[in-house]
């Protein structure tokens, strides 16, 4: 078992397979060497030595040698922390005392009120009753048994799709946003944007509901892609959601009208595909400028989305609104003394910055809006937008 640092996505993970060596793994390696040397020294000093006249290194020489080793190792460690953008948890506590007055949602509310130009990043997972399309336990896969898939998630593997796209398009009917409306969470995010507080919204969802809710596309990062557009796998001709939806609902595999050969695949990210370049571009630039991070309805398991929470500055508070705690610091990060994952420690209110509000996301967002004095404004926005969507849907049916 090896603990390694992912160079591209910047997160630690445990691997049971051989890993390619990299500078980030060098940091892990050197840290372990440092710990090993300290333990070895302790064993040597505590070793039974009944023969006092037995020749050997004096304790003075041993201590001098060890101090030199520790000093050199610490210099390398600090250098790697700086160059590889890793974080030392000891330094973190020194740099951001008293970020929040209290580690509760009231502390977050007070923080926003005290920072009227606060730059907020929001992150969202499954919403609007649409299951996570990457989860084999979501129930989406039950209609695919007749296809004898090698394993459930093969339907979202690019190689399998190239050979047999039919299972995906059977499943796609359940993933299309037909009949779904944006939730209160979607409109809370839009309200943040309208108030000039939203730096960016990062979503794992592919359902386009943020767009339907009226959120500016400039503020939207769809980490796992979207159904909003599609492309021919052969000639890369672009297609719209409306064009693809018509084919999918008629149980027809969308074929390119340009080259007449390629299959048109929605721009959702399959296993085996890279995430959109837009995701990496803005993630590298946004999170260092965030004043507040709000995570809603995400298990914070799928990488690299999950590790985004570690990109904000040590002085940036982080609020998790979810049914259960997620994304917490793992043992390896604690072992290495690195700032990785959320740390919910109510006893450490002087230096803590992470808050968990456990419950339904819509309820949590409404509570936050109420405490900020935006509650009625949010309700009015939802009512107005849902009436607009109902009217548009009625016009389509009558046409």
C-alpha positions in Angstrom: 0.0 0.0 0.0 1.5 3.4 -1.0 0.3 6.9 -0.3 0.8 9.1 -3.3 0.1 12.7 -4.4 -1.7 13.1 -7.7 0.4 15.5 -9.8 -2.5 16.6 -12.1 -5.4 16.8 -9.7 -3.4 17.6 -6.5 -4.8 15.2 -4.0 -3.5 12.4 -1.9 -4.8 8.9 -2.3 -3.9 5.4 -1.1 -2.8 3.1 -3.9 -2.4 -0.7 -3.9 -0.5 -0.6 -7.2 2.9 0.7 -8.2 3.0 4.5 -8.7 5.2 6.5 -11.1 7.7 8.5 -9.1 7.3 12.3 -9.1 8.5 15.3 -7.1 5.3 15.2 -5.1 6.0 11.6 -4.2 9.5 12.7 -3.3 7.9 14.9 -0.6 6.1 11.8 0.8 9.3 9.8 0.6 11.4 12.4 2.4 8.8 12.8 5.1 8.8 9.1 5.8 12.6 9.0 5.8 12.5 11.9 8.3 10.1 10.0 10.6 12.1 6.8 10.2 15.4 8.5 11.2 13.8 10.0 14.3 12.4 6.6 15.3 15.8 4.9 14.6 17.5 7.5 16.7 15.1 6.9 19.6 15.7 3.2 19.4 19.4 3.7 19.4 19.3 5.9 22.5 17.0 3.6 24.4 18.9 0.4 23.4 20.2 -1.6 26.3 24.0 -1.0 26.6 25.2 -2.7 29.8 28.9 -2.4 28.8 29.6 1.3 29.4 33.2 0.9 28.1 31.9 -0.5 24.8 33.2 1.8 22.0 30.6 3.7 20.1 29.4 7.2 19.2 28.9 9.5 22.1 25.5 11.0 22.7 26.9 14.4 22.0 28.1 13.3 18.5 24.9 11.5 17.9 22.8 14.6 18.8 25.0 16.8 16.6 24.7 14.4 13.7 20.9 14.1 14.1 20.4 17.9 14.3 22.3 18.2 11.0 20.2 15.5 9.4 16.9 17.0 10.7 17.9 20.5 9.6 18.8 19.4 6.1 15.6 17.3 5.9 13.5 20.2 7.1 15.0 22.5 4.5 14.1 20.1 1.8 10.6 19.6 3.2 10.0 23.4 3.4 11.3 23.8 -0.2 9.0 21.1 -1.5 6.0 22.6 0.4 6.6 26.0 -1.3 7.4 24.7 -4.8 4.7 22.1 -5.0 2.0 24.3 -3.3 1.5 21.9 -0.4 0.5 23.2 3.0 1.8 22.7 6.4 -1.0 22.4 9.0 1.1 24.0 11.7 1.8 27.2 9.7 -1.9 27.3 8.7 -3.1 27.7 12.3 -0.5 30.5 12.7 -1.7 32.4 9.6 -5.5 32.5 10.1 -6.5 32.9 13.8 -10.2 33.7 14.4 -11.5 33.5 10.8 -15.0 32.9 12.2 -16.5 34.1 15.4 -18.2 30.7 15.8 -18.1 27.5 13.8 -21.8 27.5 13.0 -24.0 28.7 10.2 -24.5 31.9 12.3 -20.7 32.4 12.1 -20.9 32.1 8.3 -23.7 34.6 8.2 -21.8 37.1 10.3 -18.7 36.6 8.2 -20.7 37.4 5.0 -22.3 40.5 6.6 -18.9 41.8 7.7 -17.6 41.3 4.1 -20.0 42.9 1.7 -17.7 42.3 -1.2 -17.1 38.7 -0.3 -16.0 36.5 -3.3 -17.9 33.2 -2.9 -17.3 29.9 -4.7 -20.1 27.3 -4.6 -19.7 23.6 -5.3 -22.7 21.3 -5.9 -23.3 17.6 -6.3 -26.5 15.7 -7.1 -29.6 17.8 -7.2 -33.3 18.0 -8.3 -33.9 14.3 -7.7 -31.5 13.4 -10.6 -29.1 10.6 -9.4 -25.4 10.9 -9.7 -24.8 9.4 -13.1 -21.4 8.0 -12.0 -22.7 6.0 -9.1 -23.5 2.3 -9.7 -25.9 2.3 -6.7 -28.1 5.1 -8.1 -30.7 2.8 -9.6 -30.1 4.2 -13.1 -28.6 0.9 -14.3 -31.5 -1.4 -13.7 -32.9 -0.9 -17.2 -29.6 -2.0 -18.7 -29.5 -5.6 -17.5 -30.5 -6.9 -20.9 -27.3 -5.5 -22.4 -25.1 -7.8 -20.3 -22.6 -5.1 -19.4 -19.2 -6.3 -18.1 -19.9 -4.1 -15.1 -22.4 -1.3 -14.5 -20.2 1.7 -15.1 -19.1 0.3 -18.5 -21.9 2.3 -20.0 -19.9 5.5 -19.1 -16.6 4.2 -20.4 -15.5 5.7 -23.7 -14.1 2.5 -25.2 -17.3 0.6 -24.5 -19.4 3.5 -25.9 -17.4 3.4 -29.2 -18.3 -0.3 -29.5 -21.9 -0.2 -28.4 -23.5 3.2 -27.7 -27.1 1.9 -27.3 -26.9 1.2 -23.5 -25.8 4.8 -22.9 -28.7 6.3 -24.9 -31.1 4.0 -23.1 -29.9 5.4 -19.9 -29.7 9.0 -21.2 -33.5 9.2 -21.2 -33.4 9.3 -17.4 -30.6 11.8 -17.3 -32.2 14.4 -19.6 -33.6 17.4 -17.7 -37.1 16.8 -19.1 -39.7 17.5 -16.5 -37.2 18.6 -13.8 -37.1 22.1 -12.5 -34.2 23.9 -10.8 -34.3 23.6 -7.1 -34.1 26.2 -4.3 -30.3 25.6 -4.3 -30.0 26.6 -7.9 -31.9 29.8 -7.3 -29.8 30.6 -4.2 -26.7 30.4 -6.3 -28.3 32.7 -8.9 -29.2 35.1 -6.1 -25.5 35.1 -5.0 -24.6 36.0 -8.6 -27.3 38.8 -8.8 -25.9 40.3 -5.6 -22.4 40.3 -7.0 -21.0 37.8 -4.5 -20.6 34.7 -6.7 -17.0 34.3 -8.0 -17.8 30.9 -9.7 -20.1 27.9 -9.4 -18.6 24.5 -9.9 -21.0 21.6 -10.4 -20.8 17.8 -10.8 -24.2 17.8 -12.4 -24.7 17.3 -16.1 -28.4 18.2 -16.2 -28.1 21.8 -17.3 -30.4 23.0 -14.5 -28.0 25.9 -13.6 -28.5 27.2 -17.1 -32.3 26.7 -16.8 -32.2 28.6 -13.5 -30.8 31.6 -15.4 -27.2 31.5 -14.0 -24.7 33.2 -16.2 -22.7 30.7 -18.2 -19.6 32.8 -17.5 -20.0 31.9 -13.8 -20.6 28.2 -14.5 -18.1 25.4 -14.5 -19.6 22.0 -15.4 -16.8 19.7 -14.1 -18.3 16.5 -15.5 -19.5 18.0 -18.7 -23.1 18.7 -19.9 -26.0 17.6 -22.0 -26.3 21.2 -23.2 -24.1 20.4 -26.3 -22.8 17.4 -28.1 -20.3 16.5 -30.8 -19.8 13.9 -33.5 -17.0 11.5 -32.4 -15.7 11.3 -36.0 -15.8 14.8 -37.5 -16.5 16.8 -34.3 -19.5 18.6 -35.7 -21.5 20.4 -32.9 -25.1 19.6 -32.0 -27.6 21.2 -29.5 -29.5 19.6 -26.6 -32.8 20.0 -28.5 -31.5 18.1 -31.5 -30.1 15.2 -29.3 -33.1 15.1 -27.1 -35.4 14.5 -30.0 -33.4 11.5 -31.2 -32.9 10.1 -27.7 -36.6 10.3 -26.8 -37.4 8.5 -30.1 -35.0 5.7 -29.2 -32.8 6.6 -32.1 -29.0 6.6 -31.7 -28.0 10.2 -32.8 -25.9 10.0 -36.0 -24.0 12.9 -37.4 -25.8 14.7 -40.3 -22.5 16.1 -41.5 -20.3 13.1 -42.1 -23.2 10.6 -41.8 -20.9 8.1 -40.1 -20.1 9.2 -36.5 -22.2 8.9 -33.4 -23.1 12.2 -31.7 -22.1 12.0 -28.1 -23.3 14.5 -25.5 -20.5 16.5 -24.0 -20.6 14.6 -20.7 -17.3 13.4 -19.3 -16.9 9.6 -19.6 -14.5 7.5 -17.6 -11.3 7.6 -19.8 -11.9 11.2 -20.9 -10.2 14.3 -19.6 -12.2 16.9 -17.8 -13.0 20.1 -19.7 -10.0 22.4 -20.1 -12.3 25.2 -18.8 -12.4 23.3 -15.5 -8.7 23.3 -15.0 -8.2 26.8 -16.3 -10.5 28.5 -13.8 -9.8 26.1 -10.9 -6.2 27.2 -11.1 -7.2 30.9 -10.9 -10.4 31.1 -8.9 -9.8 29.3 -5.6 -6.8 31.4 -4.5 -9.1 34.5 -4.6 -12.1 33.0 -2.8 -13.2 34.5 0.5 -15.8 31.8 1.2 -16.4 28.3 -0.1 -19.9 26.7 0.1 -20.2 23.0 -0.7 -23.8 21.7 -1.3 -24.9 18.1 -1.7 -21.6 16.5 -2.7 -20.0 13.4 -1.2 -16.6 14.9 -2.1 -15.4 11.5 -3.3 -14.9 11.8 -7.0 -11.6 13.4 -8.0 -10.5 15.9 -9.0 -13.7 17.7 -8.0 -13.3 16.6 -4.4 -9.8 18.1 -4.0 -11.0 21.6 -5.0 -11.8 22.3 -1.4 -8.1 22.3 -0.6 -7.2 25.0 -3.1 -8.6 27.9 -1.2 -6.4 30.0 1.1 -6.0 29.0 4.8 -8.0 32.1 5.7 -11.0 31.1 3.6 -14.0 29.6 5.6 -15.7 26.5 4.2 -19.3 25.7 4.7 -20.6 22.2 3.9 -24.4 21.9 3.5 -25.1 18.2 3.2 -27.0 15.3 4.8 -23.8 13.9 6.3 -20.3 15.1 6.8 -18.0 14.6 3.8 -14.6 15.4 2.5 -13.0 15.2 5.9 -9.2 15.1 6.4 -7.9 11.5 6.0 -5.2 9.8 8.1 -2.5 10.2 5.5 -2.9 13.9 5.4 -2.9 14.1 9.2 0.2 11.8 9.3 2.1 14.1 6.9 0.8 17.3 8.7 -0.8 18.7 5.5 -3.9 20.8 5.0 -6.0 18.3 3.1 -9.8 17.9 3.7 -12.3 19.5 5.9 -11.7 19.6 9.7 -14.8 19.9 11.8 -13.5 20.7 15.3 -15.9 22.8 17.4 -13.3 22.7 20.3 -10.8 24.6 18.1 -12.9 27.7 17.4 -10.0 30.0 17.7 -8.3 28.7 14.5 -11.1 26.6 12.9 -12.7 27.7 9.7 -14.9 24.7 8.6 -18.6 24.5 9.3 -21.0 21.6 8.6 -24.7 22.1 8.5 -26.4 18.7 8.2 -29.7 18.3 6.5 -31.5 18.8 3.2 -29.7 21.2 0.8 -32.8 23.3 0.0 -33.6 23.7 3.7 -30.0 24.7 4.4 -29.9 27.3 1.6 -33.3 28.7 2.6 -32.1 29.0 6.2 -28.9 30.7 5.1 -30.9 33.1 3.0 -33.3 33.9 5.8 -30.5 34.6 8.2 -28.9 36.9 5.6 -32.2 38.8 5.2 -32.8 37.4 1.7 -35.4 34.8 2.4 -38.5 36.5 0.9 -36.4 37.6 -2.1 -35.4 34.0 -2.8 -38.9 32.7 -2.5 -40.2 35.4 -4.9 -37.4 34.6 -7.4 -38.4 30.9 -7.3 -42.1 31.6 -7.8 -41.5 33.9 -10.7 -39.0 31.6 -12.5 -41.2 28.5 -12.0 -44.2 30.3 -13.4 -42.1 31.3 -16.4 -40.9 27.7 -17.0 -44.5 26.4 -16.7 -45.7 29.0 -19.3 -42.9 28.0 -21.7 -43.7 24.3 -21.3 -47.4 24.9 -21.9 -46.6 26.9 -25.1 -44.4 24.1 -26.4 -47.2 21.5 -25.8 -49.8 23.7 -27.5 -47.7 24.4 -30.5 
